[in-house]
Amino acid sequence: MPRGLRQEASGNDGNTGLAGGVTLASIELVQVTKSFDKNVVIKDLNLKIEDGKFTVLVGPSGCGKTTLMRMIAGLDPQTSGSVLIDGKDVTRIPPGRRGVAMVFQNYAIYPTMSVRENIEFGLKNNKVPKEERIRLVESISETVGLRPYLDRKPSTLSGGQRQRVALARAMVKKPAVFLMDEPLSNLDAKLRVQMRIELIELHKKLGTTFVYVTHDQVEAMSMADTIVLMNQGEIQQEAPPEVIYRKPGNLFVAQFIGVPPMNVGELGADGVTFGFRPEHAVLSAEPGDFHYSVRGTIVTREMLGSETIYQVRTDRHTFMIKCTEDRFSADQEVFMGVPADKLFFFGADGNRLDERDQRIAGYMNALRVQSHG
Amino acid sequence: MDKRRLWEAVRPYVMILPAMAGIILFVIYPVLYLVKLSFYKYNLLNASRSKFIGLDNFTQIFTRGDFYSALINTVVYTVGVVLLTLILSLLIAVWLSRKSRFNAVVQAGIFTPHIISIVSIALVWMWMMEPSYGLLNFLLKSLGLPTSQWLQSSRTAMMSIIIVSVWQGIGYYTLIIVAALQSIPPSIYEAAALDNAGKFKMFYKITLPLISPQLFFILIIMTIGSFKVFDTVKIMTGGGPNNATTTLVYYIYEFRTTSIGYASATGVVLMAIIALLTFVYFRLLARKVHYQ
């Protein structure tokens, strides 16, 4: 990896060719439905993506997040409803004229063209004059660290460099909206972490609307201004990362976000489920003074360095507990406690009960009864 | 220990021996023998009376008008067949590349001529091209178009043979190009759509370069094959009328009894021409072909 975006991003903005003339655009989906043949993937979905924000669409595979993005790009137009970019209905506008650029999962670089031709292709099609084109290509390639590789064929580049070609190709068009479809999933773990930071910085620098699709909740949490969490074609929650984490809207969100995800268990009353984050439980050799406190056995221990994850089996449930200290070993008997303010309750419909909900007090008592088995 | 090292050194050669024996026996020896024959005035009845005449056969070839007319016929045939087949099969392949049941049926239909013997095809077409009673002239007449003498006239005979060869070959090459087209990832076209590329530009800048290895392969294979055309000519026209369809291989065939040495020399010349053509193709086109 030669020079990254990272070094460049902090450098001189005037040289990038990107400064100035930044166009922003909000995206709005109104009552959109998408079906493939008779298979309805998304039904009557409404979503507003704010301009200039880094929005991440996240969800398990098949949840419709990529479909949603392809509707915005115009690659698979919606079956009904409308897509508005910057307030204009773009339903009848072809992908190339929507002012969007997209980075594909497999990069979709033109294999027969050199890096320069790849970056230049969109500009040529948009009839950008030659001197302007050369200037743009050179400044963008400098930004992403591809300058020495401009005349190479993509097949001679590494995965990370190809990723940069795809990025440069998108950036050079100065789009109002950046669409990214799992752009990091083909990179190795180390490079992925590095590119994540570079993308955050790129977004900060460009200030344009980013829409990013991923199934990886870590990517979503780390990069997003707003997370749109989807499942089975429906939006489960739309909120900033900290809200999604601290106040998950429902059981699905609670169990999708977090490594390991939220521990949940049946309360045994009204079909209500209780839950708590793995890092909020405290393990001790002696029973402690917690609202919810149970005895259990450690089944597995995963020592990850800065933290240790224990799988604890109680007589009713199995929980994952994250500790910063590594004091226990497998098969050891322990006491596990969770303070009252770290407990969540989810109704029979899966939605989280608000802290002010009057039923909470009753459920707290029910949980207290379960304590100490 | 030494024995073992010796075996290590010899083993690769022992391994390729069976294959090499076949190649030497059936390829290298016949070619060398052909070259040898081309230097002789060969006597079929009494081989011992054959005479070494040096390059006389070759001098004769290059001074005789009928060789040049055969060469020109072959070039006309090759250019016609290669160009028509390439263009038509590319067009049909682009049309058929979308996966659907209808397209699969059409593709199978177009491919069928390839599995039929060229002898049957030639005979059926001869029958259809019959000027007075044939189907083709009947169709032309019922459409109010001028009829043709087809194989019976030296002006149209070569064109008729080209039509039959193209008809027979098109399905096979369409199949190759369809496979090539279907191997192009759809996301590349989507990226191009987002880059605001028009249909023509997509075809010219993305599709063609991506299938260029297959097109180049077809070009070379077909050129070599067309230069060696024989069966269609033999069955449909016998080189006529008035030698209008005598191609190089048919020319060689005509000397099979009268002058083996001369026929061999022509064979050597044909081989050289094909080798030269292939070399020229590689020199001219290899840079335009994008291997991945």
Interface residues (C-beta under 8 A of the other chain):
Chain A: A73 G74 L75 P94 P95 G96 R97 V100 A101 M102 F104 Q105 N106 A108 I109 Y110 P111 T112 M113 F121 G122 N125 N126 S155 R169 K173
Chain B: P185 S187 I188 E190 A191 A192 A193 L194 D195 N196 A197 G198 K201 K205 I206 P209 L210 S212 H290 Q292
